[in-house]
Amino acid sequence: MRYALIVAVVLGVALGIAAVVLGGADDSPGLQLIGVVLVIGAVVFGIRNLRRGS
């Protein structure tokens, strides 16, 4: 289960970084904000679940 959690967090962070980069190339502040929120959410989700012992 821990492996799936790590994979989900890494994919969420990678998708968020891609959104920030693509939003910067297209000059889209909304896409950049979605990317930042996705990265922060994935990291918080991962930390909370690792601390709980899931």
C-alpha positions in Angstrom: 0.0 0.0 0.0 2.9 2.3 0.8 4.2 1.9 -2.8 0.9 3.0 -4.3 0.9 6.0 -2.1 4.4 7.1 -3.1 3.5 6.5 -6.8 0.3 8.7 -6.4 2.2 11.5 -4.7 5.0 11.5 -7.4 2.5 11.5 -10.2 0.6 14.3 -8.6 3.7 16.4 -8.1 4.8 15.7 -11.7 1.5 16.6 -13.1 1.5 19.8 -11.0 4.9 20.8 -12.2 3.9 20.2 -15.8 0.8 22.4 -15.3 3.0 25.2 -13.9 5.5 25.0 -16.8 2.8 24.8 -19.5 0.9 27.7 -17.8 4.0 29.8 -17.9 4.6 29.0 -21.6 1.0 30.0 -22.4 1.0 32.9 -19.9 -2.0 31.4 -18.1 -2.1 32.3 -14.4 -5.0 30.0 -13.8 -3.2 26.9 -15.0 -0.2 27.8 -12.9 -2.4 28.2 -9.8 -4.0 24.8 -10.4 -0.5 23.3 -10.8 0.7 24.8 -7.5 -2.4 23.7 -5.7 -2.0 20.2 -7.1 1.6 20.0 -5.9 0.8 21.2 -2.5 -2.2 18.9 -2.2 -0.2 15.9 -3.3 2.6 16.6 -0.8 0.1 17.2 2.1 -1.8 14.1 1.2 1.3 12.0 1.2 2.6 13.3 4.5 -0.7 12.9 6.2 -1.1 9.3 5.1 2.5 8.4 5.9 2.1 9.8 9.4 -1.1 7.8 10.0 0.7 4.6 9.0 -1.5 3.7 6.1 
